[in-house]
Amino acid sequence: MNASLISTVFLPLALAIIMLGLGLSLSLADFKSIAIFPKAVFVGAVTQLIVLPLLGFGIAYFMLSSTPELAVGLIVLAMCPGGPTSNLLTHLGNGDTALCITLTAISSIVKIFTIPVMVNLAIVMFMKQAVAVHLDVAGTIVKIVAITIVPAAIGMFIKSQFSNFANAAQKPVKIVSAVFLVLIIVSAVLKEKAHIADFFLQAGPAALLLNVLGMTIGYFLPKIFNLNAGQQLTISIETSIQNGTLAIGIASSPLMLNNSTMAIPAAVYSIIMFLTAGVFISFLNRRKIGQ
């Protein structure tokens, strides 16, 4: 299976199946509770839309100023929304999946409009020039909706009409989703195996710091606002799991930045985030069992 087939067919299909599985565990009542208690949505939006971009600019300034293209690439990554992977990891970690899907939808729509402005600011700041960042707004929204919202809605419909089937299917679908996640990680590593060592040396420390700080702030800031443990985990995952595919596309596409070097931080981050999220979720689950 070649890289283009993986990215254009297998990956979107896998993510759609994952989101269908998530929908099987949700009901409209889950989203109604968010509307009644919007504090979690507000805190999560602040960490994703404000805190993470600020961290990106700060880390790029202090760690990557000598390599301007990597600095811009890190900021492109920080400006991107979360993706379906954050929804899956939240589900596997027994977090608030409805909250996660809501935050992904909000950040996806908002950041589509803020990415061009903030990325141009980063280019002016680090490379002393300005370029036009052309992002297919309508196309991006359609893709996000098709891969995330539609399959989840289908899953919710199945649950509402065939609840016994949906409940019985949740465990096997969860296992299949985890298998898909492993395959996605392996395909990402194999795709870049020839350059992965160089990528980690160039951008690894900055990408790791962005990930760990985002995860830490995303976990403890909700605690200050008295949100529950499931919401803390959800906001932490949503803040630290970025849409690396979108970031790589913005950086390397001839229609956008057309700079493969700028894609390096996103490529590295896309591997790191799975490892740190796995350790984080495992730690929380073990601590929960021990209590």
C-alpha positions in Angstrom: 0.0 0.0 0.0 1.7 3.2 -1.1 1.8 6.5 0.9 -0.7 8.4 -1.3 -3.3 5.5 -1.0 -2.9 5.5 2.8 -3.4 9.3 3.1 -6.2 9.7 0.5 -8.2 6.5 1.1 -7.3 4.4 4.1 -6.8 7.3 6.6 -10.1 9.1 6.0 -12.0 5.8 5.9 -10.3 4.6 9.1 -11.2 7.9 10.8 -14.8 7.8 9.6 -15.2 4.3 11.0 -13.7 5.5 14.3 -16.2 8.3 14.5 -19.0 6.0 13.7 -18.0 3.9 16.7 -17.9 7.0 18.9 -21.4 7.8 17.8 -22.6 4.4 19.0 -21.7 5.5 22.5 -23.4 8.9 22.3 -26.9 10.3 22.6 -28.5 13.8 22.3 -28.7 14.0 26.1 -24.8 14.1 26.2 -24.8 17.3 24.1 -27.8 18.8 26.0 -25.7 18.6 29.2 -23.0 20.6 27.5 -25.5 23.3 26.5 -26.8 23.4 30.1 -23.3 23.6 31.6 -21.2 25.5 29.0 -18.2 26.1 31.3 -16.4 23.1 30.0 -16.8 24.2 26.4 -15.5 27.7 27.3 -12.4 26.4 29.2 -11.7 23.9 26.4 -12.0 26.6 23.7 -9.7 28.9 25.6 -6.9 26.3 25.9 -7.3 25.2 22.2 -7.8 28.7 20.6 -5.7 30.9 22.8 -3.3 29.0 25.1 -1.9 26.6 22.5 -1.1 29.2 19.8 0.6 31.4 22.5 2.7 28.3 23.5 3.5 27.8 19.9 4.8 31.3 19.4 6.7 31.3 22.6 8.4 27.9 22.0 9.2 28.9 18.4 10.8 32.1 19.6 13.0 30.6 22.3 13.9 27.3 20.6 13.7 27.6 16.9 14.5 31.3 16.0 17.8 30.1 14.4 15.7 27.9 12.0 12.9 30.2 10.8 11.2 27.6 8.6 10.9 25.2 11.5 9.6 28.0 13.8 6.9 28.8 11.3 6.1 25.1 10.9 5.6 24.7 14.7 3.2 27.7 14.7 1.3 26.2 11.7 0.8 23.1 13.8 -0.2 25.1 17.0 -2.8 27.0 14.9 -4.4 23.8 13.6 -7.5 22.3 15.3 -7.7 19.0 17.0 -8.8 16.1 14.8 -10.8 12.9 14.9 -7.8 11.2 16.7 -8.5 13.3 19.8 -12.0 12.1 19.8 -10.8 8.5 19.6 -8.3 8.9 22.4 -10.8 10.6 24.6 -13.2 7.7 24.0 -10.5 5.1 24.8 -9.5 7.1 28.0 -13.2 7.2 29.1 -13.4 11.0 28.8 -16.3 13.1 27.8 -16.6 12.2 24.1 -19.5 14.6 23.4 -17.5 17.5 24.8 -14.5 16.5 22.7 -16.5 16.3 19.5 -18.0 19.7 20.3 -14.6 21.3 20.9 -13.2 19.7 17.7 -16.0 21.2 15.7 -15.6 24.7 17.3 -11.8 24.8 16.9 -12.0 23.4 13.3 -14.4 26.2 12.2 -12.7 29.0 14.1 -9.1 28.1 13.1 -9.9 27.8 9.4 -10.3 31.6 9.5 -7.5 32.4 12.0 -4.8 30.2 10.4 -4.0 32.5 7.4 -3.7 35.6 9.7 -1.6 34.0 12.4 0.6 32.0 9.9 1.4 35.2 8.0 2.2 36.9 11.3 4.7 34.1 12.0 6.3 34.4 8.6 6.7 38.1 9.0 8.1 37.6 12.6 10.6 34.8 11.8 11.3 35.1 8.1 10.8 38.9 7.6 8.5 38.5 4.7 4.8 38.0 4.0 3.1 35.5 1.8 -0.5 34.7 0.9 -1.7 31.6 2.7 -4.5 30.1 0.6 -6.7 27.8 2.5 -9.7 26.2 0.9 -12.2 27.1 3.6 -15.3 25.5 2.1 -13.4 22.3 1.1 -11.8 22.0 4.5 -15.1 22.4 6.4 -16.7 19.8 4.1 -13.9 17.3 4.7 -14.0 17.8 8.5 -17.8 17.4 8.6 -17.7 14.3 6.3 -15.0 12.5 8.4 -16.2 13.5 11.9 -19.7 14.9 12.3 -21.6 12.7 9.7 -20.3 9.3 10.8 -20.8 10.2 14.5 -24.4 11.3 13.7 -25.0 8.0 11.9 -23.7 6.2 15.0 -26.0 8.2 17.3 -28.9 7.5 15.0 -28.2 3.7 15.2 -28.0 4.0 19.0 -31.3 5.8 19.2 -33.1 3.2 17.0 -31.3 0.0 17.9 -29.9 0.6 21.4 -29.2 -3.1 22.1 -27.2 -3.5 18.9 -25.3 -0.3 19.6 -24.4 -1.3 23.2 -23.3 -4.8 22.0 -21.2 -3.2 19.2 -19.4 -0.7 21.4 -16.7 -3.0 22.7 -15.7 -4.7 19.3 -15.8 -1.3 17.6 -13.6 0.2 20.3 -11.1 -2.6 19.7 -11.2 -2.1 15.9 -10.7 1.7 16.5 -7.6 1.0 18.6 -6.2 -1.3 15.8 -6.9 1.4 13.2 -5.0 3.9 15.5 -2.0 1.6 15.7 -2.0 1.1 11.9 -2.2 4.9 11.4 0.8 5.4 13.6 2.8 2.6 11.9 2.0 4.0 8.5 3.2 7.5 9.5 6.5 6.1 10.8 7.1 3.9 7.7 6.3 6.8 5.4 9.1 8.9 6.9 11.4 6.2 8.1 14.3 7.5 5.9 14.2 10.9 7.5 12.7 10.3 10.9 16.0 10.5 12.9 16.9 13.9 11.3 13.4 15.2 11.8 13.5 14.4 15.5 16.9 16.0 15.9 15.7 19.2 14.2 12.3 19.7 15.7 11.8 17.0 18.3 12.5 19.0 21.5 10.3 21.9 20.5 7.5 19.6 19.4 7.7 17.5 22.6 7.6 20.7 24.8 4.6 22.0 22.9 2.8 18.7 23.4 3.6 18.2 27.1 2.8 21.8 28.0 -0.5 21.7 26.1 -1.4 18.4 27.8 -0.4 19.7 31.2 -2.2 23.0 31.0 -5.2 21.3 29.4 -5.5 19.0 32.4 -4.9 21.4 35.3 -6.6 24.6 34.0 -10.1 22.8 34.0 -9.3 21.6 37.6 -9.2 25.3 38.7 -12.7 25.7 37.3 -13.9 22.6 39.2 -14.6 20.5 36.1 -14.8 16.8 36.6 -12.0 14.3 35.9 -13.6 13.2 32.5 -13.7 16.8 31.3 -10.1 17.4 32.5 -8.9 14.5 30.5 -11.0 15.5 27.5 -9.7 19.1 27.4 -6.1 17.9 27.9 -6.3 15.5 25.0 -8.1 18.0 22.8 -5.4 20.6 23.5 -2.4 18.3 22.9 -3.7 16.2 20.0 -3.4 18.3 16.8 -4.5 17.7 13.3 -1.0 17.0 12.0 -2.4 16.0 8.5 -3.8 19.5 8.1 -0.6 21.1 9.3 1.5 19.1 6.9 -0.9 19.9 4.1 -0.8 23.6 4.8 3.0 23.6 5.0 3.8 21.4 2.0 1.0 21.9 -0.5 1.9 23.9 -3.6 -1.4 25.8 -3.2 -0.4 27.0 0.3 3.1 27.4 1.8 4.8 24.9 -0.5 7.7 24.4 2.0 8.5 20.8 3.0 10.8 22.0 5.8 7.8 23.7 7.5 6.1 20.3 7.6 8.8 18.7 9.8 7.4 19.9 13.2 4.0 18.5 12.3 5.4 15.2 11.1 7.4 14.8 14.4 4.5 16.0 16.5 2.2 13.5 14.9 4.3 10.6 16.2 5.1 12.1 19.6 1.5 13.0 20.5 0.4 9.3 20.3 3.2 8.2 22.6 2.6 10.9 25.2 -1.2 10.5 25.1 -0.9 6.7 25.5 1.3 7.2 28.6 -1.0 9.9 30.0 -4.2 7.9 29.5 -2.6 4.7 30.9 -1.4 6.6 34.0 -4.8 8.1 34.7 -6.5 4.8 34.2 -4.1 3.0 36.6 -4.5 5.7 39.2 -8.3 5.4 38.9 -8.0 1.6 39.4 -5.8 2.1 42.5 -8.2 4.5 44.2 
